[in-house]
Amino acid sequence: MILLLSLMSTSDDQDISEEAALALRQYPRLVRQFTQNTTIHNIDHEPIDAASVDKESVLCGLAAGVVQAALFSPYDRALYLSMTKGTPFLSAENFREPFSGFSQSIGGRALSGGLYFPLEQFFFKQFHPEGGDLKSRSHQNSKLRNFASGTAAGAVNAMILNPLSAVKYKTWSRMYNRGMLHEAKDMLLKGGKGVFYKGLHSTLLRDVSFGGCYTFMRLQIQWAWSLPHEHQWIANLFAAGLATIASGPFNLARNVQYSTKSAENAPTTYQVLEELVISTRQIEGTQQQLLHLSRRLRIGWGTVRVALGMAFGHRVYDGLHALVHDESW
């Protein structure tokens, strides 16, 4: 929200077109319609047939997600265990059974690792009806619409993936893998249907803030540094790192909620963040407070993971997309 306000206060945005303002007003409807089996309309109220949505882009995203998930699975599990158990990231305990649950959850991993890329591309087109694409420079003066494209992609990504993520993280907390289906049945029995929506609020906040920051910053860095498309991964790397830091507090709340037992009520996002503020204030010295925050928010190993994963995944997606559509990349 702070970033959004700063964007709105810049002089460049005095020239925001009527299309940009309309795009922002249409944002909730676009997100809602994307998640329903209804006809989607762009911001000019022209219908978009669901069959016309680029299925190849979705398949490229899923393929990129599988590759990224396989490569970073040991890293992800160790990072999660270090956050929930308070152990050092490099502790040997965190790397036991590094691929636990991977084969059973490969579909979910494909979605979580690569769904954002085609979503970003889809919403970019909806918020830029005048034309242009993510490879062109037509977006350089569309800060607010770029930000909206990322937040919309993040919101849809969160709503689709939260139930899968809840089961996946519960599987990770086991010393042995019981399988995704068995875990889901056990969660349903102990906590009811609501257990699959545990962490949804914090996930939405995390993915909306991350998506908006990531898309906005990667396009601005590309323009500011005059990067050719083949070097876009550099902008993606920096943007993902900064977006991870910005969304870090919500990610902490999400992990705490996911680690709560199915039969127990998870703390709210506000309660988790309040506890973080209180624990930070109890520490003397600014340097020690910053160190405490960096440890709790995993600014370091977690930031590196997301930055590398997004840059790598986006690079794979761009390569596959170019191959399928016979484009240069």
Phi and psi restraints in degrees (value plus and minus 20) as a CYANA .aco file:
   2 ILE   PHI     -81.3   -41.3
   2 ILE   PSI     -63.0   -23.0
   3 LEU   PHI     -83.0   -43.0
   3 LEU   PSI     -60.9   -20.9
   4 LEU   PHI     -83.2   -43.2
   4 LEU   PSI     -62.2   -22.2
   5 LEU   PHI     -85.1   -45.1
   5 LEU   PSI     -58.1   -18.1
   6 SER   PHI     -86.5   -46.5
   6 SER   PSI     -56.2   -16.2
   7 LEU   PHI     -84.1   -44.1
   7 LEU   PSI     -62.1   -22.1
   8 MET   PHI     -89.6   -49.6
   8 MET   PSI     -41.2    -1.2
   9 SER   PHI    -109.6   -69.6
   9 SER   PSI     -27.1    12.9
  10 THR   PHI     -95.7   -55.7
  10 THR   PSI     133.1   173.1
  11 SER   PHI     -85.8   -45.8
  11 SER   PSI     -52.4   -12.4
  12 ASP   PHI     -79.7   -39.7
  12 ASP   PSI     -52.7   -12.7
  13 ASP   PHI    -100.6   -60.6
  13 ASP   PSI     -17.8    22.2
  14 GLN   PHI     -87.5   -47.5
  14 GLN   PSI     -40.4    -0.4
  15 ASP   PHI    -123.2   -83.2
  15 ASP   PSI      -1.1    38.9
  16 ILE   PHI     -80.1   -40.1
  16 ILE   PSI     110.9   150.9
  17 SER   PHI     -93.8   -53.8
  17 SER   PSI     147.6   187.6
  18 GLU   PHI     -83.2   -43.2
  18 GLU   PSI     -51.3   -11.3
  19 GLU   PHI     -83.5   -43.5
  19 GLU   PSI     -57.3   -17.3
  20 ALA   PHI     -86.5   -46.5
  20 ALA   PSI     -64.2   -24.2
  21 ALA   PHI     -82.9   -42.9
  21 ALA   PSI     -60.7   -20.7
  22 LEU   PHI     -84.8   -44.8
  22 LEU   PSI     -58.2   -18.2
  23 ALA   PHI     -80.1   -40.1
  23 ALA   PSI     -62.0   -22.0
  24 LEU   PHI     -87.5   -47.5
  24 LEU   PSI     -57.1   -17.1
  25 ARG   PHI     -89.4   -49.4
  25 ARG   PSI     -49.6    -9.6
  26 GLN   PHI    -107.7   -67.7
  26 GLN   PSI     -23.8    16.2
  27 TYR   PHI     -74.0   -34.0
  27 TYR   PSI     -71.2   -31.2
  28 PRO   PHI     -81.1   -41.1
  28 PRO   PSI     -57.5   -17.5
  29 ARG   PHI     -87.6   -47.6
  29 ARG   PSI     -60.6   -20.6
  30 LEU   PHI     -81.5   -41.5
  30 LEU   PSI     -64.4   -24.4
  31 VAL   PHI     -83.9   -43.9
  31 VAL   PSI     -64.7   -24.7
  32 ARG   PHI     -83.4   -43.4
  32 ARG   PSI     -63.5   -23.5
  33 GLN   PHI     -90.2   -50.2
  33 GLN   PSI     -51.4   -11.4
  34 PHE   PHI     -85.3   -45.3
  34 PHE   PSI     -51.1   -11.1
  35 THR   PHI    -112.4   -72.4
  35 THR   PSI     -15.2    24.8
  36 GLN   PHI    -139.3   -99.3
  36 GLN   PSI     139.2   179.2
  37 ASN   PHI    -105.4   -65.4
  37 ASN   PSI      40.4    80.4
  38 THR   PHI    -148.3  -108.3
  38 THR   PSI     147.9   187.9
  39 THR   PHI     -89.2   -49.2
  39 THR   PSI     113.6   153.6
  40 ILE   PHI    -115.1   -75.1
  40 ILE   PSI     120.4   160.4
  41 HIS   PHI    -138.1   -98.1
  41 HIS   PSI     126.4   166.4
  42 ASN   PHI    -103.4   -63.4
  42 ASN   PSI    -197.5  -157.5
  43 ILE   PHI     -94.3   -54.3
  43 ILE   PSI     -26.4    13.6
  44 ASP   PHI    -116.1   -76.1
  44 ASP   PSI      -8.2    31.8
  45 HIS   PHI      46.2    86.2
  45 HIS   PSI       2.9    42.9
  46 GLU   PHI    -112.1   -72.1
  46 GLU   PSI     109.5   149.5
  47 PRO   PHI     -87.1   -47.1
  47 PRO   PSI     123.2   163.2
  48 ILE   PHI    -135.9   -95.9
  48 ILE   PSI      90.8   130.8
  49 ASP   PHI     -83.6   -43.6
  49 ASP   PSI     113.0   153.0
  50 ALA   PHI     -77.3   -37.3
  50 ALA   PSI     -50.1   -10.1
  51 ALA   PHI     -90.4   -50.4
  51 ALA   PSI     -39.8     0.2
  52 SER   PHI    -104.9   -64.9
  52 SER   PSI     -31.2     8.8
  53 VAL   PHI     -84.8   -44.8
  53 VAL   PSI     114.8   154.8
  54 ASP   PHI     -85.8   -45.8
  54 ASP   PSI      76.0   116.0
  55 LYS   PHI     -86.6   -46.6
  55 LYS   PSI     -50.4   -10.4
  56 GLU   PHI     -82.4   -42.4
  56 GLU   PSI     -56.3   -16.3
  57 SER   PHI     -84.6   -44.6
  57 SER   PSI     -60.7   -20.7
  58 VAL   PHI     -83.7   -43.7
  58 VAL   PSI     -64.0   -24.0
  59 LEU   PHI     -83.6   -43.6
  59 LEU   PSI     -58.3   -18.3
  60 CYS   PHI     -83.6   -43.6
  60 CYS   PSI     -59.9   -19.9
  61 GLY   PHI     -84.2   -44.2
  61 GLY   PSI     -62.5   -22.5
  62 LEU   PHI     -84.0   -44.0
  62 LEU   PSI     -61.2   -21.2
  63 ALA   PHI     -83.8   -43.8
  63 ALA   PSI     -63.0   -23.0
  64 ALA   PHI     -82.8   -42.8
  64 ALA   PSI     -56.0   -16.0
  65 GLY   PHI     -85.3   -45.3
  65 GLY   PSI     -59.9   -19.9
  66 VAL   PHI     -83.9   -43.9
  66 VAL   PSI     -66.2   -26.2
  67 VAL   PHI     -82.5   -42.5
  67 VAL   PSI     -65.1   -25.1
  68 GLN   PHI     -85.5   -45.5
  68 GLN   PSI     -62.7   -22.7
  69 ALA   PHI     -84.2   -44.2
  69 ALA   PSI     -61.7   -21.7
  70 ALA   PHI     -83.8   -43.8
  70 ALA   PSI     -60.8   -20.8
  71 LEU   PHI     -90.1   -50.1
  71 LEU   PSI     -58.3   -18.3
  72 PHE   PHI    -125.0   -85.0
  72 PHE   PSI     -12.7    27.3
  73 SER   PHI     -77.6   -37.6
  73 SER   PSI     -68.0   -28.0
  74 PRO   PHI     -80.3   -40.3
  74 PRO   PSI     -58.1   -18.1
  75 TYR   PHI     -83.4   -43.4
  75 TYR   PSI     -66.2   -26.2
  76 ASP   PHI     -83.0   -43.0
  76 ASP   PSI     -65.5   -25.5
  77 ARG   PHI     -85.0   -45.0
  77 ARG   PSI     -63.1   -23.1
  78 ALA   PHI     -84.2   -44.2
  78 ALA   PSI     -59.0   -19.0
  79 LEU   PHI     -85.6   -45.6
  79 LEU   PSI     -63.6   -23.6
  80 TYR   PHI     -83.2   -43.2
  80 TYR   PSI     -66.4   -26.4
  81 LEU   PHI     -84.1   -44.1
  81 LEU   PSI     -56.3   -16.3
  82 SER   PHI     -87.1   -47.1
  82 SER   PSI     -51.9   -11.9
  83 MET   PHI     -96.9   -56.9
  83 MET   PSI     -61.4   -21.4
  84 THR   PHI    -102.0   -62.0
  84 THR   PSI     -48.0    -8.0
  85 LYS   PHI    -124.0   -84.0
  85 LYS   PSI     -25.3    14.7
  86 GLY   PHI      50.3    90.3
  86 GLY   PSI       5.9    45.9
  87 THR   PHI    -119.1   -79.1
  87 THR   PSI     137.5   177.5
  88 PRO   PHI     -80.8   -40.8
  88 PRO   PSI     125.2   165.2
  89 PHE   PHI     -77.1   -37.1
  89 PHE   PSI     -61.2   -21.2
  90 LEU   PHI    -103.9   -63.9
  90 LEU   PSI     -11.2    28.8
  91 SER   PHI     -82.4   -42.4
  91 SER   PSI     116.2   156.2
  92 ALA   PHI     -79.7   -39.7
  92 ALA   PSI     -49.5    -9.5
  93 GLU   PHI     -81.2   -41.2
  93 GLU   PSI     -52.4   -12.4
  94 ASN   PHI     -93.8   -53.8
  94 ASN   PSI     -35.4     4.6
  95 PHE   PHI    -128.1   -88.1
  95 PHE   PSI      -6.6    33.4
  96 ARG   PHI     -93.9   -53.9
  96 ARG   PSI     116.4   156.4
  97 GLU   PHI      28.3    68.3
  97 GLU   PSI      41.7    81.7
  98 PRO   PHI     -83.1   -43.1
  98 PRO   PSI     -43.5    -3.5
  99 PHE   PHI    -126.9   -86.9
  99 PHE   PSI       4.4    44.4
 100 SER   PHI     -79.3   -39.3
 100 SER   PSI     104.7   144.7
 101 GLY   PHI      58.9    98.9
 101 GLY   PSI     -19.1    20.9
 102 PHE   PHI     -88.8   -48.8
 102 PHE   PSI     -69.0   -29.0
 103 SER   PHI     -85.1   -45.1
 103 SER   PSI     -54.7   -14.7
 104 GLN   PHI     -95.3   -55.3
 104 GLN   PSI     -40.4    -0.4
 105 SER   PHI    -139.4   -99.4
 105 SER   PSI       5.0    45.0
 106 ILE   PHI     -82.8   -42.8
 106 ILE   PSI     -52.8   -12.8
 107 GLY   PHI     -83.8   -43.8
 107 GLY   PSI     -65.6   -25.6
 108 GLY   PHI     -85.0   -45.0
 108 GLY   PSI     -57.4   -17.4
 109 ARG   PHI     -84.7   -44.7
 109 ARG   PSI     -59.5   -19.5
 110 ALA   PHI     -81.8   -41.8
 110 ALA   PSI     -62.0   -22.0
 111 LEU   PHI     -86.1   -46.1
 111 LEU   PSI     -70.4   -30.4
 112 SER   PHI     -87.0   -47.0
 112 SER   PSI     -49.4    -9.4
 113 GLY   PHI    -106.9   -66.9
 113 GLY   PSI     -40.0     0.0
 114 GLY   PHI    -155.9  -115.9
 114 GLY   PSI     -22.1    17.9
 115 LEU   PHI     -87.6   -47.6
 115 LEU   PSI     -51.1   -11.1
 116 TYR   PHI     -81.1   -41.1
 116 TYR   PSI     -56.5   -16.5
 117 PHE   PHI     -83.4   -43.4
 117 PHE   PSI     -71.3   -31.3
 118 PRO   PHI     -88.0   -48.0
 118 PRO   PSI     -49.9    -9.9
 119 LEU   PHI     -84.3   -44.3
 119 LEU   PSI     -63.8   -23.8
 120 GLU   PHI     -80.2   -40.2
 120 GLU   PSI     -63.6   -23.6
 121 GLN   PHI     -84.0   -44.0
 121 GLN   PSI     -61.0   -21.0
 122 PHE   PHI     -82.6   -42.6
 122 PHE   PSI     -71.8   -31.8
 123 PHE   PHI     -90.7   -50.7
 123 PHE   PSI     -48.6    -8.6
 124 PHE   PHI     -79.4   -39.4
 124 PHE   PSI     -63.0   -23.0
 125 LYS   PHI     -86.7   -46.7
 125 LYS   PSI     -55.8   -15.8
 126 GLN   PHI     -90.8   -50.8
 126 GLN   PSI     -54.3   -14.3
 127 PHE   PHI    -108.3   -68.3
 127 PHE   PSI     -23.3    16.7
 128 HIS   PHI    -148.5  -108.5
 128 HIS   PSI      47.6    87.6
 129 PRO   PHI     -88.1   -48.1
 129 PRO   PSI     -34.6     5.4
 130 GLU   PHI     -97.4   -57.4
 130 GLU   PSI     -26.0    14.0
 131 GLY   PHI      91.8   131.8
 131 GLY   PSI    -191.6  -151.6
 132 GLY   PHI      71.2   111.2
 132 GLY   PSI     143.6   183.6
 133 ASP   PHI    -164.3  -124.3
 133 ASP   PSI    -198.4  -158.4
 134 LEU   PHI     -89.0   -49.0
 134 LEU   PSI     -33.9     6.1
 135 LYS   PHI    -110.3   -70.3
 135 LYS   PSI     -38.4     1.6
 136 SER   PHI    -108.3   -68.3
 136 SER   PSI     155.2   195.2
 137 ARG   PHI    -118.1   -78.1
 137 ARG   PSI      -9.9    30.1
 138 SER   PHI     -87.1   -47.1
 138 SER   PSI     -35.3     4.7
 139 HIS   PHI    -111.3   -71.3
 139 HIS   PSI     -21.3    18.7
 140 GLN   PHI     -86.0   -46.0
 140 GLN   PSI     -46.1    -6.1
 141 ASN   PHI    -128.5   -88.5
 141 ASN   PSI       4.3    44.3
 142 SER   PHI    -139.9   -99.9
 142 SER   PSI      30.6    70.6
 143 LYS   PHI     -75.9   -35.9
 143 LYS   PSI     -68.0   -28.0
 144 LEU   PHI     -87.3   -47.3
 144 LEU   PSI     -58.4   -18.4
 145 ARG   PHI     -91.6   -51.6
 145 ARG   PSI     -55.0   -15.0
 146 ASN   PHI     -83.1   -43.1
 146 ASN   PSI     -62.5   -22.5
 147 PHE   PHI     -83.5   -43.5
 147 PHE   PSI     -63.3   -23.3
 148 ALA   PHI     -84.7   -44.7
 148 ALA   PSI     -56.8   -16.8
 149 SER   PHI     -80.6   -40.6
 149 SER   PSI     -63.7   -23.7
 150 GLY   PHI     -88.6   -48.6
 150 GLY   PSI     -60.1   -20.1
 151 THR   PHI     -87.0   -47.0
 151 THR   PSI     -58.2   -18.2
 152 ALA   PHI     -84.5   -44.5
 152 ALA   PSI     -64.4   -24.4
 153 ALA   PHI     -82.1   -42.1
 153 ALA   PSI     -61.0   -21.0
 154 GLY   PHI     -85.4   -45.4
 154 GLY   PSI     -59.5   -19.5
 155 ALA   PHI     -84.7   -44.7
 155 ALA   PSI     -67.3   -27.3
 156 VAL   PHI     -84.5   -44.5
 156 VAL   PSI     -61.8   -21.8
 157 ASN   PHI     -77.5   -37.5
 157 ASN   PSI     -63.1   -23.1
 158 ALA   PHI     -87.0   -47.0
 158 ALA   PSI     -64.4   -24.4
 159 MET   PHI     -86.8   -46.8
 159 MET   PSI     -54.9   -14.9
 160 ILE   PHI     -94.5   -54.5
 160 ILE   PSI     -59.6   -19.6
 161 LEU   PHI    -115.2   -75.2
 161 LEU   PSI     -34.1     5.9
 162 ASN   PHI     -77.8   -37.8
 162 ASN   PSI     -66.7   -26.7
 163 PRO   PHI     -79.4   -39.4
 163 PRO   PSI     -61.2   -21.2
 164 LEU   PHI     -84.6   -44.6
 164 LEU   PSI     -60.5   -20.5
 165 SER   PHI     -85.5   -45.5
 165 SER   PSI     -58.2   -18.2
 166 ALA   PHI     -80.3   -40.3
 166 ALA   PSI     -62.6   -22.6
 167 VAL   PHI     -89.8   -49.8
 167 VAL   PSI     -62.4   -22.4
 168 LYS   PHI     -80.5   -40.5
 168 LYS   PSI     -66.2   -26.2
 169 TYR   PHI     -88.6   -48.6
 169 TYR   PSI     -52.4   -12.4
 170 LYS   PHI     -86.8   -46.8
 170 LYS   PSI     -57.3   -17.3
 171 THR   PHI     -83.2   -43.2
 171 THR   PSI     -59.9   -19.9
 172 TRP   PHI     -83.5   -43.5
 172 TRP   PSI     -49.1    -9.1
 173 SER   PHI     -97.2   -57.2
 173 SER   PSI     -27.5    12.5
 174 ARG   PHI    -104.5   -64.5
 174 ARG   PSI     130.6   170.6
 175 MET   PHI     -95.6   -55.6
 175 MET   PSI     -42.4    -2.4
 176 TYR   PHI    -156.4  -116.4
 176 TYR   PSI     132.6   172.6
 177 ASN   PHI    -106.7   -66.7
 177 ASN   PSI     102.8   142.8
 178 ARG   PHI    -119.1   -79.1
 178 ARG   PSI     -24.0    16.0
 179 GLY   PHI      74.1   114.1
 179 GLY   PSI     128.2   168.2
 180 MET   PHI     -85.4   -45.4
 180 MET   PSI     -63.6   -23.6
 181 LEU   PHI     -85.5   -45.5
 181 LEU   PSI     -63.9   -23.9
 182 HIS   PHI     -83.8   -43.8
 182 HIS   PSI     -61.0   -21.0
 183 GLU   PHI     -85.0   -45.0
 183 GLU   PSI     -61.4   -21.4
 184 ALA   PHI     -84.3   -44.3
 184 ALA   PSI     -61.2   -21.2
 185 LYS   PHI     -84.3   -44.3
 185 LYS   PSI     -60.7   -20.7
 186 ASP   PHI     -85.5   -45.5
 186 ASP   PSI     -60.9   -20.9
 187 MET   PHI     -84.2   -44.2
 187 MET   PSI     -60.6   -20.6
 188 LEU   PHI     -84.8   -44.8
 188 LEU   PSI     -60.7   -20.7
 189 LEU   PHI     -85.7   -45.7
 189 LEU   PSI     -60.6   -20.6
 190 LYS   PHI    -103.9   -63.9
 190 LYS   PSI     -54.4   -14.4
 191 GLY   PHI    -141.6  -101.6
 191 GLY   PSI     -24.5    15.5
 192 GLY   PHI      57.2    97.2
 192 GLY   PSI    -197.1  -157.1
 193 LYS   PHI     -82.9   -42.9
 193 LYS   PSI     -50.4   -10.4
 194 GLY   PHI     -81.9   -41.9
 194 GLY   PSI     -40.7    -0.7
 195 VAL   PHI     -84.9   -44.9
 195 VAL   PSI     -46.7    -6.7
 196 PHE   PHI     -97.8   -57.8
 196 PHE   PSI     -32.3     7.7
 197 TYR   PHI    -123.3   -83.3
 197 TYR   PSI     -14.5    25.5
 198 LYS   PHI     -82.9   -42.9
 198 LYS   PSI     108.6   148.6
 199 GLY   PHI      67.8   107.8
 199 GLY   PSI     -19.1    20.9
 200 LEU   PHI     -83.7   -43.7
 200 LEU   PSI     -62.9   -22.9
 201 HIS   PHI     -81.1   -41.1
 201 HIS   PSI     -68.9   -28.9
 202 SER   PHI     -87.9   -47.9
 202 SER   PSI     -53.5   -13.5
 203 THR   PHI     -85.8   -45.8
 203 THR   PSI     -61.9   -21.9
 204 LEU   PHI     -81.0   -41.0
 204 LEU   PSI     -66.1   -26.1
 205 LEU   PHI     -82.4   -42.4
 205 LEU   PSI     -61.9   -21.9
 206 ARG   PHI     -84.5   -44.5
 206 ARG   PSI     -70.1   -30.1
 207 ASP   PHI     -92.9   -52.9
 207 ASP   PSI     -52.8   -12.8
 208 VAL   PHI     -87.8   -47.8
 208 VAL   PSI     -65.5   -25.5
 209 SER   PHI     -88.6   -48.6
 209 SER   PSI     -59.8   -19.8
 210 PHE   PHI     -86.0   -46.0
 210 PHE   PSI     -69.3   -29.3
 211 GLY   PHI     -80.1   -40.1
 211 GLY   PSI     -65.0   -25.0
 212 GLY   PHI     -82.2   -42.2
 212 GLY   PSI     -66.4   -26.4
 213 CYS   PHI     -86.0   -46.0
 213 CYS   PSI     -62.9   -22.9
 214 TYR   PHI     -84.0   -44.0
 214 TYR   PSI     -72.8   -32.8
 215 THR   PHI     -84.0   -44.0
 215 THR   PSI     -64.8   -24.8
 216 PHE   PHI     -79.2   -39.2
 216 PHE   PSI     -69.6   -29.6
 217 MET   PHI     -93.3   -53.3
 217 MET   PSI     -56.3   -16.3
 218 ARG   PHI     -87.2   -47.2
 218 ARG   PSI     -55.7   -15.7
 219 LEU   PHI     -94.3   -54.3
 219 LEU   PSI     -56.6   -16.6
 220 GLN   PHI     -88.5   -48.5
 220 GLN   PSI     -59.2   -19.2
 221 ILE   PHI     -86.3   -46.3
 221 ILE   PSI     -61.1   -21.1
 222 GLN   PHI     -77.8   -37.8
 222 GLN   PSI     -63.7   -23.7
 223 TRP   PHI     -92.2   -52.2
 223 TRP   PSI     -66.3   -26.3
 224 ALA   PHI     -84.7   -44.7
 224 ALA   PSI     -55.8   -15.8
 225 TRP   PHI    -115.2   -75.2
 225 TRP   PSI     -18.5    21.5
 226 SER   PHI      32.9    72.9
 226 SER   PSI      28.5    68.5
 227 LEU   PHI    -101.9   -61.9
 227 LEU   PSI     112.2   152.2
 228 PRO   PHI     -89.5   -49.5
 228 PRO   PSI     141.6   181.6
 229 HIS   PHI     -81.0   -41.0
 229 HIS   PSI     -52.8   -12.8
 230 GLU   PHI     -89.0   -49.0
 230 GLU   PSI     -35.1     4.9
 231 HIS   PHI    -126.8   -86.8
 231 HIS   PSI      -5.0    35.0
 232 GLN   PHI     -82.4   -42.4
 232 GLN   PSI     -44.7    -4.7
 233 TRP   PHI     -79.6   -39.6
 233 TRP   PSI     -47.6    -7.6
 234 ILE   PHI     -85.3   -45.3
 234 ILE   PSI     -66.5   -26.5
 235 ALA   PHI     -84.1   -44.1
 235 ALA   PSI     -60.1   -20.1
 236 ASN   PHI     -82.5   -42.5
 236 ASN   PSI     -58.8   -18.8
 237 LEU   PHI     -83.7   -43.7
 237 LEU   PSI     -69.4   -29.4
 238 PHE   PHI     -86.6   -46.6
 238 PHE   PSI     -62.9   -22.9
 239 ALA   PHI     -83.8   -43.8
 239 ALA   PSI     -61.3   -21.3
 240 ALA   PHI     -85.4   -45.4
 240 ALA   PSI     -58.8   -18.8
 241 GLY   PHI     -83.3   -43.3
 241 GLY   PSI     -65.3   -25.3
 242 LEU   PHI     -87.3   -47.3
 242 LEU   PSI     -60.3   -20.3
 243 ALA   PHI     -86.3   -46.3
 243 ALA   PSI     -52.9   -12.9
 244 THR   PHI     -85.3   -45.3
 244 THR   PSI     -61.8   -21.8
 245 ILE   PHI     -84.6   -44.6
 245 ILE   PSI     -62.5   -22.5
 246 ALA   PHI     -83.7   -43.7
 246 ALA   PSI     -56.4   -16.4
 247 SER   PHI    -116.4   -76.4
 247 SER   PSI     -16.1    23.9
 248 GLY   PHI     -75.7   -35.7
 248 GLY   PSI     -65.3   -25.3
 249 PRO   PHI     -79.1   -39.1
 249 PRO   PSI     -58.9   -18.9
 250 PHE   PHI     -91.6   -51.6
 250 PHE   PSI     -51.8   -11.8
 251 ASN   PHI     -87.9   -47.9
 251 ASN   PSI     -56.1   -16.1
 252 LEU   PHI     -81.9   -41.9
 252 LEU   PSI     -66.5   -26.5
 253 ALA   PHI     -81.0   -41.0
 253 ALA   PSI     -60.5   -20.5
 254 ARG   PHI     -81.5   -41.5
 254 ARG   PSI     -66.4   -26.4
 255 ASN   PHI     -86.0   -46.0
 255 ASN   PSI     -58.4   -18.4
 256 VAL   PHI     -84.5   -44.5
 256 VAL   PSI     -62.0   -22.0
 257 GLN   PHI     -87.7   -47.7
 257 GLN   PSI     -60.1   -20.1
 258 TYR   PHI     -85.7   -45.7
 258 TYR   PSI     -52.0   -12.0
 259 SER   PHI    -101.9   -61.9
 259 SER   PSI     -27.0    13.0
 260 THR   PHI     -91.3   -51.3
 260 THR   PSI     119.8   159.8
 261 LYS   PHI     -79.6   -39.6
 261 LYS   PSI     127.2   167.2
 262 SER   PHI     -78.3   -38.3
 262 SER   PSI     -54.8   -14.8
 263 ALA   PHI    -102.8   -62.8
 263 ALA   PSI     -24.9    15.1
 264 GLU   PHI    -126.3   -86.3
 264 GLU   PSI     136.0   176.0
 265 ASN   PHI    -102.1   -62.1
 265 ASN   PSI     105.6   145.6
 266 ALA   PHI     -95.8   -55.8
 266 ALA   PSI     126.0   166.0
 267 PRO   PHI     -84.4   -44.4
 267 PRO   PSI     129.4   169.4
 268 THR   PHI     -93.3   -53.3
 268 THR   PSI     144.8   184.8
 269 THR   PHI     -78.8   -38.8
 269 THR   PSI     -62.5   -22.5
 270 TYR   PHI     -80.8   -40.8
 270 TYR   PSI     -63.0   -23.0
 271 GLN   PHI     -84.1   -44.1
 271 GLN   PSI     -60.0   -20.0
 272 VAL   PHI     -85.1   -45.1
 272 VAL   PSI     -65.5   -25.5
 273 LEU   PHI     -88.8   -48.8
 273 LEU   PSI     -55.2   -15.2
 274 GLU   PHI     -83.4   -43.4
 274 GLU   PSI     -63.4   -23.4
 275 GLU   PHI     -82.6   -42.6
 275 GLU   PSI     -57.0   -17.0
 276 LEU   PHI     -84.1   -44.1
 276 LEU   PSI     -63.6   -23.6
 277 VAL   PHI     -84.7   -44.7
 277 VAL   PSI     -64.8   -24.8
 278 ILE   PHI     -83.5   -43.5
 278 ILE   PSI     -65.5   -25.5
 279 SER   PHI     -85.5   -45.5
 279 SER   PSI     -51.7   -11.7
 280 THR   PHI     -91.4   -51.4
 280 THR   PSI     -60.8   -20.8
 281 ARG   PHI     -86.4   -46.4
 281 ARG   PSI     -45.3    -5.3
 282 GLN   PHI     -95.8   -55.8
 282 GLN   PSI     -30.0    10.0
 283 ILE   PHI    -114.3   -74.3
 283 ILE   PSI     113.8   153.8
 284 GLU   PHI    -107.2   -67.2
 284 GLU   PSI     119.2   159.2
 285 GLY   PHI      73.1   113.1
 285 GLY   PSI     109.9   149.9
 286 THR   PHI     -82.4   -42.4
 286 THR   PSI     -60.7   -20.7
 287 GLN   PHI     -82.5   -42.5
 287 GLN   PSI     -62.7   -22.7
 288 GLN   PHI     -88.6   -48.6
 288 GLN   PSI     -53.9   -13.9
 289 GLN   PHI     -85.5   -45.5
 289 GLN   PSI     -63.7   -23.7
 290 LEU   PHI     -84.7   -44.7
 290 LEU   PSI     -57.3   -17.3
 291 LEU   PHI     -84.9   -44.9
 291 LEU   PSI     -61.0   -21.0
 292 HIS   PHI     -82.2   -42.2
 292 HIS   PSI     -64.5   -24.5
 293 LEU   PHI     -83.8   -43.8
 293 LEU   PSI     -61.8   -21.8
 294 SER   PHI     -84.6   -44.6
 294 SER   PSI     -53.8   -13.8
 295 ARG   PHI     -92.2   -52.2
 295 ARG   PSI     -65.0   -25.0
 296 ARG   PHI     -86.3   -46.3
 296 ARG   PSI     -59.1   -19.1
 297 LEU   PHI    -109.3   -69.3
 297 LEU   PSI     -20.6    19.4
 298 ARG   PHI      35.3    75.3
 298 ARG   PSI      22.3    62.3
 299 ILE   PHI     -96.3   -56.3
 299 ILE   PSI      85.4   125.4
 300 GLY   PHI     128.1   168.1
 300 GLY   PSI    -118.7   -78.7
 301 TRP   PHI     -83.9   -43.9
 301 TRP   PSI     -62.7   -22.7
 302 GLY   PHI     -86.1   -46.1
 302 GLY   PSI     -60.2   -20.2
 303 THR   PHI     -84.5   -44.5
 303 THR   PSI     -63.5   -23.5
 304 VAL   PHI     -82.5   -42.5
 304 VAL   PSI     -61.6   -21.6
 305 ARG   PHI     -79.7   -39.7
 305 ARG   PSI     -69.6   -29.6
 306 VAL   PHI     -87.8   -47.8
 306 VAL   PSI     -61.4   -21.4
 307 ALA   PHI     -81.7   -41.7
 307 ALA   PSI     -67.4   -27.4
 308 LEU   PHI     -86.0   -46.0
 308 LEU   PSI     -62.7   -22.7
 309 GLY   PHI     -84.1   -44.1
 309 GLY   PSI     -64.7   -24.7
 310 MET   PHI     -88.5   -48.5
 310 MET   PSI     -63.1   -23.1
 311 ALA   PHI     -84.3   -44.3
 311 ALA   PSI     -64.1   -24.1
 312 PHE   PHI     -87.2   -47.2
 312 PHE   PSI     -68.2   -28.2
 313 GLY   PHI     -82.1   -42.1
 313 GLY   PSI     -61.8   -21.8
 314 HIS   PHI     -86.6   -46.6
 314 HIS   PSI     -55.5   -15.5
 315 ARG   PHI     -85.3   -45.3
 315 ARG   PSI     -63.6   -23.6
 316 VAL   PHI     -84.0   -44.0
 316 VAL   PSI     -63.1   -23.1
 317 TYR   PHI     -81.5   -41.5
 317 TYR   PSI     -66.4   -26.4
 318 ASP   PHI     -80.8   -40.8
 318 ASP   PSI     -60.9   -20.9
 319 GLY   PHI     -85.7   -45.7
 319 GLY   PSI     -64.5   -24.5
 320 LEU   PHI     -86.5   -46.5
 320 LEU   PSI     -60.7   -20.7
 321 HIS   PHI     -82.5   -42.5
 321 HIS   PSI     -62.6   -22.6
 322 ALA   PHI     -86.0   -46.0
 322 ALA   PSI     -57.9   -17.9
 323 LEU   PHI     -85.8   -45.8
 323 LEU   PSI     -64.7   -24.7
 324 VAL   PHI     -87.3   -47.3
 324 VAL   PSI     -58.7   -18.7
 325 HIS   PHI    -117.1   -77.1
 325 HIS   PSI     -10.7    29.3
 326 ASP   PHI      35.4    75.4
 326 ASP   PSI      31.4    71.4
 327 GLU   PHI    -135.5   -95.5
 327 GLU   PSI     144.9   184.9
 328 SER   PHI    -108.0   -68.0
 328 SER   PSI     129.5   169.5
